[in-house]
Amino acid sequence: MTITFKIMANPEEIQKITLVDENGDETLYEILFTFHSEEYSKDYILLVPEGVEDDEEVDIQAYIFNPDENGDATEEDLVQIEDDKEWDMVEEVLNTFLDDDTNFS
């Protein structure tokens, strides 16, 4: 399995996206990282709520996303992950990312 990460860890370049829930409430998220899975031939984006502290426990949002030619995406380009095996793969990638201390230096 080949995974390519695009890590958004540089504080000067934190990219953000606003998600709107079913009630119309907007929440601002920071892009944690994106990656491509050759196994599924899809791109994924992982998001954390804006302004979380380093030691704070948060729910990380993960979506399939369809970036444009510049690598950008809007909320309309995000798709829910519905396949359990695909979720398992995304969780494995996230755990690998979180276990690597160099992603947070």
N, C-alpha and C positions, 0 to 999 in steps of 0.2 A: 504494500500500500504506500503510495507516494503522496505526501501532504506538503503543500507549500504555504508557509505562513506569511502574512503581511501584518507585522506587529505595529500597533499604533502606540508605542510606549514613550515616545518623546513628548514630554509635557508641553513643549512649545508648539507641537503639532497635533494636539488632541482634537480629533474630529468628533462631531456630535450629530445626533439625529433625534428628532422629536417624533414620538409615537403617540397616537391617539387611540384610547381604548373605546370599548363599546358604548360608554356613557358620554363620549366626546371630551373626556379629560385628557389633557396633553401632559406627557412626561418627557423630560429631556434625558437622553442617554449618551454616554461616551462610548465610542467604539473601542473595545478591548483589543480585538484583532480580527482579521479575516483569514480564511484559508480556502484552498481548492482541494477537493478530493477527486483524484483520478478514478477511484473505484466507483463513485457515483456520478462523475462528470458534472459536479456542481460546485458552486462557491457558497461559502457560509460566512456569516457575520455574527460575532458575539458582542453583546452590549451589557454595560453596567450602568445603573442610575448615576446621574451626574452628582459629583460632590461627595462620594463615599470616601470614608477614611480607609487607610491601608489595612487596619485590623478589623474593620467592620464586616460582618457577615451580610451578604447580599444575594439576591436571586439574579443569576446571570441569564439574560435572554439570548437565545440562539435562533437564527433563522437561515433558511436558504435565501440567497440574494442574487439578483441578476444585475450586476454592475454594467454601466455603460462603457464605452471605449476608454474613458479616462479613469475607470475604476470607481466611479461615484454611483451612489444609489439613493433613492428616496424611499419613504415608507411604502409606497405602492410597489416597489421592487422586492419587498420582503415577503417570503412565503413560509407558512408554518411547516415545521418538520413533523410528518405524521407517521413515518415508518419507524418501528422500534429498533431495527438493526441500524438504521441511519442515526437515530438518537444515540445508540450505544457508541458508534464511531465518533460522533461529535463530543460526547462525554469523555471518551478516551483522549481525544486531542486536547480538550480543555484541561484535563488532569495532567497531561504531559506539560502543557504550557504553565500551569500553576506550580508544578514541581520544579521548574527550572528557575532558580533564583536570579539568573541573569536577565530575565524579563522584567525585573522590578528594581534594577539598580539605577 
